[in-house]
Structures are given as structure tokens and as C-alpha cells.
Amino acid sequence: MEQKVFNYAISMQELGFGLTVEQAKVMAFDVVEVFGRGHFFNKQKRRAGKKWWRNFKERYGFTLRVPEKLSAYGTSMGNPVMIDNYFNKLSETTKKLKIQDNLKDHVCNVDETGLVYVVKPNKVVAEIGKKFIHSRAYTERGETMTQVGCICANGTWIPPSIIFKGSRCNEAYNKDYLPNTQVHLSDRGWRTKELFLMWFQFFLDSTDGSPKPMLLLMDSHGAHITPQVTEFAKENDVHILTLPSHTAHILQPLDVGVYKALKSAWQKELNDYMAEHPTDKPNKQVFHNIFKVPFIKAMSDKNKKNAFRTCGIVPSDRTVTPKEKLVPSLLTERPVPEEVVPSDANSRLTTAETNPGIPSPPSPVDHILKLPTAGPRKEPTHG
């Protein structure tokens, strides 16, 4: 009977709906009840006990983990067809550019991530039996600062671009920044088309003298690609390959190998700052002082090279993606349409979501299981 509980728990975990301990206990009770087996479980609570869970966990090698959040779109788009489509387009592009034998000197990845001053506190020393342990936070919800990073497969990186929320520039925002860091302002603290164009010009200046052609991998966000960007790319022999939507957790090197380390180091550095400056509230003027150490740690040669290797880009290996990363897509699996969407062979911009000869995968919306709709609303009666 336990084997059925084990199989069900593993299946649900792979689909992205892992069981809690209490759900596993209820499942064990239901199984023995359905099959009419004798047991000593609590019939009032209708669940197995702590002792059963402890022994079950040891027998089958279970442990408790905090799962990573994965959106419904990320679940559906991270499917084998979409991933294989992307690698076909990547291979086709590198062969067309004749860089397949020396990818590391020609491939870069740009992406952004948000940083806030409200982070998860570290564990602290506390008296046994103490009921209330507090950790001071600067605000209820932190203002987001956007960091735009770019790494290359040969281990080099482009100086960061920082975007603060605001409209009036202050020279103090540049205090203690890393050499050649760019600092910009936007109404929401996010990257805009205008800011990305400025970043792209900065990228071209920073990579001047690097081997060409250059292949730049990025997500397909609308704030990235403008006619000016594609024109600059054409003039400077830079070719842009966009990732399939909602697959950054699988295919984006910065997301996979760098930004998790950055946010972990940022959290530690910010908690240290709070301990050293208990009466101060961090702001834009001290951002760079806190940011420098986490950024340098995250941008280690090991992290950057592992990021491209883990995504199967350099060295090129489409089999490197663990199958368990793609299992959640089985929940929304649909038949693949037969029509083929042709791509423009003359375009400087290549999207990994279209490829001649490869079936076009379902759109993100069509790929999600439809939920039942509510029936007609009944008018209340007054008696």
C-alpha cells in the first residue's frame, strides 16, 4: 500500500503539485481504507500519524524541500517540443554564422532582474521558549531597483546597468558604483525601450574589438526589440536570438546560473548592512555600496561558464536539460498543430518560437487546461 502513496507523491511532485506532510498522511489513510487493509491510523482525523510518516520518510528516502515557484505559462511552455525547437534554431543560426566551432567567443546573454530592500531575514539566536521573534524591515513593500546584466560564454561580462525609480537625476546615485556602471531612471524603475536602446549602444561599445559575428541571446520581451536596435545590430554584425516565452528558468544562462547567486548574496549583504546600521534606511545613495560585493560574487568565472553549460549552449548539448524540468508540462500537454510557420531568412532578429520544418507548438493561452466556467448567476429572492 505504501508503494501507491510513494508513486502518487512522486508523480505530483514532478507535475508541480508536491504533497505536504499532512496531505501524505491523508493519502495513506485513504489508500488503506479503499483497499480494506487493517490499520491503526486515527479514524476521527482520517489520517496517518507522526510515527508512520517518520518511518515512511526513512524507508523511501523522502525529505522536505521548499519548491520553486513556476507560473502556469512557464509550466506549459517548458515542454520538449518547444525546447527542441529552440535548440534547432540555435544550431541553425550558429552554422549560418559559422561560429559553431568556437561558440564561447561569440555568444552572450543579456537579462534583467529586480532587487529590493525587503528581504527574508537570517536566522537569529533566540531564547528557548520565546514566542515572538521580530526582525526589523525598512518598509512593508520594497521599491524595486532593476539590474541589467550581460555575460559572455568565454567568462567575460559587461558592466551592469542600474535602473532606479524616479525622474530627477542626482549625482549621489553614482556614489561608489563599480567602474563603467550605467545608472538610469525610469518612472517605474523598469527597463523601457529607450533604456534598452541606450544599453545596446553601451553593449556595442563594450564589445568593440571582440570577435564577430556576435550572437546575443535574450528573452522576447517587447521592451527589447525596436527598429533602432535591429538596425544597430545589422551595422555591427550582432545577431539576436530570442528565447521562447516563459522558458528563462530552463534556457536563460543568467537566470539559471547567476541571478540566484546574486539574490542570495544580496540578501546576506543587506542583512549585514542592517546589523551595522540599525538606525539607517538604505536608499539610492547607498545602493552601490551594498550591491558591489554580491554582484562580484555572482559574476565569478565558475558561475558564468556553468550557466552556459547548464543551459546546453556552450558546449552545445540539447540533452543536458534534465527531464524532470520538463515533466510539469505533461499536465497541459496537447497535440502539436501540423501547420508550419515560416521564418524570414533575411531577418537579423531570430525567434526560437518559429522554425522551418519544425511543428509550431501551441500558444501559451491554448496550452493551458481550461477551467470550468460558472453557471448563470441567480437573482436573490426576498421573502
C-alpha positions as CSV (number, residue, x, y, z in Angstrom):
1,M,0.0,0.0,0.0
2,E,2.9,2.4,0.8
3,Q,4.2,1.9,-2.7
4,K,1.0,3.5,-4.0
5,V,1.5,6.5,-1.7
6,F,5.1,6.8,-2.8
7,N,4.2,6.6,-6.6
8,Y,1.5,9.2,-6.2
9,A,3.7,11.6,-4.2
10,I,6.5,11.4,-6.8
11,S,4.1,12.0,-9.7
12,M,2.5,15.0,-8.0
13,Q,5.9,16.4,-7.1
14,E,7.1,16.1,-10.7
15,L,3.9,17.8,-12.0
16,G,4.5,20.8,-9.7
17,F,1.9,19.9,-7.0
18,G,4.0,18.3,-4.4
19,L,2.2,16.9,-1.3
20,T,2.6,18.4,2.1
21,V,3.2,16.1,5.1
22,E,-0.5,16.3,6.1
23,Q,-1.6,15.5,2.6
24,A,0.6,12.5,2.5
25,K,-0.9,11.3,5.8
26,V,-4.4,11.7,4.5
27,M,-3.4,9.9,1.3
28,A,-2.1,6.9,3.3
29,F,-5.3,6.7,5.3
30,D,-7.5,6.8,2.1
31,V,-5.4,4.1,0.5
32,V,-5.7,1.5,3.3
33,E,-9.4,2.3,3.7
34,V,-10.2,1.9,-0.1
35,F,-8.3,-1.5,-0.1
36,G,-9.8,-2.7,3.1
37,R,-6.5,-3.2,4.9
38,G,-6.3,-3.2,8.7
39,H,-4.5,-0.2,10.3
40,F,-4.0,1.8,13.5
41,F,-4.5,5.2,11.9
42,N,-6.7,7.8,13.6
43,K,-10.2,7.3,12.2
44,Q,-11.5,10.5,13.6
45,K,-8.9,12.7,12.0
46,R,-8.8,10.3,8.9
47,R,-5.1,10.4,8.6
48,A,-1.9,8.5,9.4
49,G,0.2,9.5,12.4
50,K,3.5,11.1,13.0
51,K,5.2,7.8,13.6
52,W,4.0,6.4,10.3
53,W,5.3,9.5,8.5
54,R,8.7,9.3,10.2
55,N,9.2,5.7,9.3
56,F,7.7,6.1,5.7
57,K,10.1,9.0,5.1
58,E,13.1,6.9,6.1
59,R,12.1,3.8,4.2
60,Y,11.6,5.7,0.9
61,G,14.3,8.4,1.2
62,F,11.9,11.4,1.3
63,T,12.9,14.8,2.5
64,L,11.1,18.2,2.8
65,R,12.0,20.9,0.4
66,V,10.7,24.4,-0.4
67,P,9.6,24.2,-4.1
68,E,10.5,27.0,-6.6
69,K,7.5,28.9,-8.0
70,L,6.7,28.1,-11.6
71,S,3.9,30.0,-13.4
72,A,1.3,28.3,-15.5
73,Y,2.8,29.7,-18.6
74,G,6.3,28.5,-17.6
75,T,4.8,25.1,-16.9
76,S,3.2,24.8,-20.4
77,M,6.0,26.4,-22.4
78,G,8.8,24.3,-20.9
79,N,7.9,21.3,-22.9
80,P,10.1,19.0,-25.0
81,V,8.8,20.3,-28.4
82,M,9.4,23.9,-27.5
83,I,12.9,23.2,-26.1
84,D,13.9,21.0,-29.1
85,N,12.6,23.8,-31.4
86,Y,14.9,26.3,-29.7
87,F,18.0,24.1,-30.0
88,N,17.2,23.5,-33.7
89,K,17.1,27.3,-34.3
90,L,20.2,27.8,-32.2
91,S,22.1,25.2,-34.2
92,E,20.8,26.6,-37.5
93,T,21.9,30.1,-36.5
94,T,25.4,29.2,-35.3
95,K,26.0,27.2,-38.5
96,K,24.8,30.1,-40.6
97,L,27.2,32.4,-38.8
98,K,30.0,29.8,-39.0
99,I,30.7,30.1,-35.3
100,Q,29.7,26.6,-34.3
101,D,33.3,25.5,-33.7
102,N,34.1,28.5,-31.4
103,L,30.9,29.4,-29.6
104,K,32.5,30.7,-26.4
105,D,34.0,33.7,-28.0
106,H,30.8,34.7,-29.9
107,V,27.8,34.1,-27.6
108,C,26.5,36.5,-25.0
109,N,23.3,36.7,-22.9
110,V,21.6,39.8,-21.5
111,D,18.8,39.7,-18.9
112,E,17.5,41.8,-16.1
113,T,16.5,41.1,-12.5
114,G,14.9,43.1,-9.7
115,L,16.4,43.9,-6.3
116,V,14.6,45.2,-3.3
117,Y,15.5,46.3,0.2
118,V,12.9,44.0,1.8
119,V,14.4,40.5,2.0
120,K,13.9,37.3,4.0
121,P,15.7,37.7,7.4
122,N,18.5,35.4,8.5
123,K,18.0,33.0,11.4
124,V,18.9,34.7,14.7
125,V,19.9,33.4,18.2
126,A,16.9,33.4,20.5
127,E,16.0,32.2,23.9
128,I,14.2,28.8,24.1
129,G,10.5,29.2,24.6
130,K,10.4,32.8,23.3
131,K,7.2,33.2,21.4
132,F,7.7,36.4,19.4
133,I,11.0,37.0,17.5
134,H,11.0,40.1,15.3
135,S,13.2,41.3,12.6
136,R,13.1,45.0,11.6
137,A,12.3,45.7,7.9
138,Y,12.7,49.0,6.2
139,T,9.3,49.0,4.6
140,E,6.3,46.8,4.1
141,R,7.0,46.5,0.3
142,G,10.3,47.4,-1.1
143,E,10.9,49.7,-4.1
144,T,12.4,47.6,-7.0
145,M,15.8,48.5,-8.5
146,T,16.4,46.8,-11.8
147,Q,19.9,45.4,-12.7
148,V,20.6,44.7,-16.3
149,G,23.5,42.2,-16.7
150,C,25.3,40.6,-19.6
151,I,27.7,37.7,-19.6
152,C,29.6,36.0,-22.4
153,A,30.4,32.3,-22.8
154,N,34.1,32.9,-22.6
155,G,33.8,34.1,-19.0
156,T,33.7,37.9,-19.6
157,W,31.0,40.3,-18.6
158,I,29.6,43.7,-19.4
159,P,29.5,46.3,-16.6
160,P,26.0,46.4,-15.0
161,S,23.3,48.9,-15.8
162,I,21.2,50.0,-12.8
163,I,17.7,51.5,-13.2
164,F,16.2,53.4,-10.3
165,K,12.6,54.6,-10.0
166,G,12.4,58.3,-10.4
167,S,12.5,61.2,-12.8
168,R,15.1,63.6,-11.3
169,C,18.8,62.6,-11.5
170,N,21.1,63.0,-8.6
171,E,24.8,62.8,-8.7
172,A,24.7,60.9,-5.4
173,Y,23.1,57.9,-7.3
174,N,26.5,57.3,-8.8
175,K,28.3,57.1,-5.5
176,D,30.7,54.1,-5.0
177,Y,29.5,52.3,-8.2
178,L,31.5,49.7,-10.0
179,P,33.7,51.1,-12.8
180,N,31.8,51.9,-16.0
181,T,28.4,51.1,-14.4
182,Q,25.5,52.8,-16.1
183,V,22.8,54.5,-13.9
184,H,19.4,55.4,-15.3
185,L,16.0,56.5,-14.1
186,S,12.5,55.4,-15.2
187,D,9.0,56.2,-13.9
188,R,8.6,52.6,-12.5
189,G,12.2,51.5,-12.1
190,W,11.8,49.1,-15.0
191,R,13.6,48.9,-18.4
192,T,11.9,50.7,-21.2
193,K,12.5,50.7,-25.0
194,E,14.5,53.8,-24.8
195,L,16.7,52.5,-21.9
196,F,17.3,49.2,-23.7
197,L,18.4,51.1,-26.8
198,M,20.9,53.0,-24.6
199,W,22.1,49.7,-23.1
200,F,22.5,48.2,-26.6
201,Q,24.7,51.1,-27.6
202,F,26.7,50.5,-24.4
203,F,27.0,46.8,-25.2
204,L,28.3,47.6,-28.7
205,D,30.9,50.0,-27.2
206,S,31.9,47.4,-24.6
207,T,32.4,44.6,-27.1
208,D,34.2,46.7,-29.7
209,G,37.2,44.6,-30.8
210,S,35.5,41.3,-29.8
211,P,35.3,38.5,-32.4
212,K,32.4,39.0,-34.9
213,P,29.8,37.9,-35.6
214,M,28.3,38.1,-32.2
215,L,25.2,36.1,-31.1
216,L,23.2,37.8,-28.4
217,L,20.6,35.7,-26.5
218,M,17.7,37.4,-24.8
219,D,14.1,37.0,-23.8
220,S,11.3,38.1,-26.2
221,H,10.0,41.0,-24.1
222,G,8.5,43.8,-26.2
223,A,10.7,46.4,-24.4
224,H,13.8,45.0,-26.0
225,I,13.4,44.9,-29.8
226,T,12.9,48.2,-31.7
227,P,13.8,49.1,-35.3
228,Q,16.7,51.1,-34.0
229,V,18.1,48.1,-32.1
230,T,17.8,45.8,-35.1
231,E,19.4,48.4,-37.3
232,F,22.4,48.9,-34.9
233,A,22.7,45.1,-34.7
234,K,22.9,44.8,-38.5
235,E,25.5,47.5,-38.7
236,N,27.7,45.9,-36.1
237,D,27.3,42.2,-37.1
238,V,25.4,41.3,-34.0
239,H,22.7,38.7,-34.4
240,I,19.8,38.5,-31.8
241,L,18.2,35.2,-30.9
242,T,15.2,35.4,-28.6
243,L,14.2,32.6,-26.3
244,P,10.8,31.0,-26.3
245,S,8.4,32.8,-24.0
246,H,8.4,31.7,-20.3
247,T,11.4,29.4,-20.7
248,A,14.0,31.5,-18.9
249,H,14.1,29.1,-16.0
250,I,15.5,26.5,-18.4
251,L,17.3,28.3,-21.3
252,Q,18.4,31.7,-19.9
253,P,22.0,31.4,-18.7
254,L,21.8,34.5,-16.4
255,D,18.6,33.2,-14.8
256,V,19.9,29.6,-14.4
257,G,23.4,30.2,-13.2
258,V,24.0,33.8,-12.0
259,Y,20.9,35.7,-10.6
260,K,20.0,33.1,-8.0
261,A,23.6,33.5,-6.5
262,L,23.2,37.3,-6.9
263,K,20.0,37.5,-4.9
264,S,21.3,35.1,-2.2
265,A,24.5,37.3,-1.8
266,W,22.4,40.5,-1.9
267,Q,20.2,39.2,0.9
268,K,23.2,38.4,3.1
269,E,24.9,41.7,2.4
270,L,21.7,43.7,3.1
271,N,21.1,41.9,6.4
272,D,24.7,42.6,7.3
273,Y,24.1,46.3,6.5
274,M,21.0,46.4,8.7
275,A,23.0,44.9,11.6
276,E,25.8,47.5,11.2
277,H,23.4,50.5,10.6
278,P,20.3,49.7,12.7
279,T,19.0,53.3,12.5
280,D,19.7,53.9,8.9
281,K,17.3,53.2,6.0
282,P,19.1,52.3,2.8
283,N,18.3,54.4,-0.3
284,K,19.6,55.0,-3.8
285,Q,22.7,56.8,-2.4
286,V,24.0,53.6,-0.7
287,F,22.7,51.1,-3.2
288,H,26.1,50.6,-5.0
289,N,27.9,50.2,-1.7
290,I,25.7,47.2,-0.9
291,F,25.4,45.9,-4.4
292,K,29.1,45.7,-5.3
293,V,30.1,42.6,-3.3
294,P,27.0,40.4,-4.2
295,F,27.5,41.3,-7.9
296,I,31.2,40.4,-8.0
297,K,30.5,37.1,-6.1
298,A,27.7,36.2,-8.5
299,M,29.8,37.0,-11.6
300,S,32.5,34.5,-10.8
301,D,34.0,32.7,-13.8
302,K,32.6,29.4,-12.5
303,N,29.1,30.7,-12.3
304,K,29.2,32.3,-15.8
305,K,30.6,29.2,-17.6
306,N,28.4,26.8,-15.7
307,A,25.4,29.0,-16.7
308,F,26.0,28.4,-20.4
309,R,26.9,24.7,-19.8
310,T,23.7,24.1,-17.8
311,C,21.6,25.6,-20.5
312,G,23.2,23.4,-23.1
313,I,24.6,26.4,-25.1
314,V,28.4,26.2,-24.7
315,P,29.3,23.4,-25.2
316,S,26.3,22.8,-27.4
317,D,24.3,19.9,-25.9
318,R,20.5,19.7,-26.1
319,T,20.4,16.6,-23.9
320,V,21.7,18.5,-20.9
321,T,18.3,19.7,-19.8
322,P,17.1,17.3,-17.0
323,K,13.9,15.5,-18.0
324,E,12.4,16.4,-14.6
325,K,12.5,20.1,-15.5
326,L,10.1,19.3,-18.4
327,V,7.7,16.9,-16.6
328,P,5.4,19.7,-15.3
329,S,4.4,20.4,-18.9
330,L,2.8,17.0,-19.2
331,L,-0.2,18.4,-17.2
332,T,-1.0,20.7,-20.1
333,E,0.1,18.5,-23.0
334,R,-1.9,19.0,-26.2
335,P,-1.5,17.6,-29.7
336,V,1.0,19.7,-31.7
337,P,-0.6,21.5,-34.7
338,E,0.6,20.4,-38.1
339,E,1.0,23.8,-39.7
340,V,4.5,25.2,-40.0
341,V,5.2,28.9,-39.5
342,P,8.0,30.0,-41.9
343,S,10.7,32.3,-40.7
344,D,12.3,35.2,-42.5
345,A,15.8,34.1,-43.6
346,N,16.9,37.6,-44.1
347,S,15.9,39.0,-40.7
348,R,18.6,40.0,-38.2
349,L,16.2,39.0,-35.4
350,T,15.6,35.3,-35.0
351,T,12.9,34.0,-32.6
352,A,13.2,30.5,-31.3
353,E,9.5,30.0,-31.4
354,T,9.4,29.6,-35.2
355,N,11.5,27.3,-37.3
356,P,11.1,25.9,-40.8
357,G,10.4,22.2,-40.7
358,I,9.5,22.1,-37.0
359,P,5.9,21.9,-35.9
360,S,4.7,25.1,-34.3
361,P,3.9,24.4,-30.6
362,P,0.6,25.6,-29.1
363,S,0.3,29.2,-28.0
364,P,0.7,29.9,-24.2
365,V,-3.0,30.5,-23.8
366,D,-4.3,27.5,-25.8
367,H,-1.8,25.3,-24.0
368,I,-3.3,25.8,-20.5
369,L,-6.0,23.5,-19.4
370,K,-9.4,25.3,-19.4
371,L,-11.1,25.7,-16.1
372,P,-14.9,25.1,-15.8
373,T,-17.0,28.2,-16.2
374,A,-19.5,29.3,-13.7
375,G,-23.2,28.8,-14.3
376,P,-25.7,31.7,-14.7
377,R,-26.0,33.9,-11.7
378,K,-29.2,33.5,-9.8
379,E,-31.0,36.6,-8.6
380,P,-31.5,36.7,-4.8
381,T,-35.1,36.2,-3.6
382,H,-36.5,38.4,-0.9
383,G,-39.2,36.9,1.3
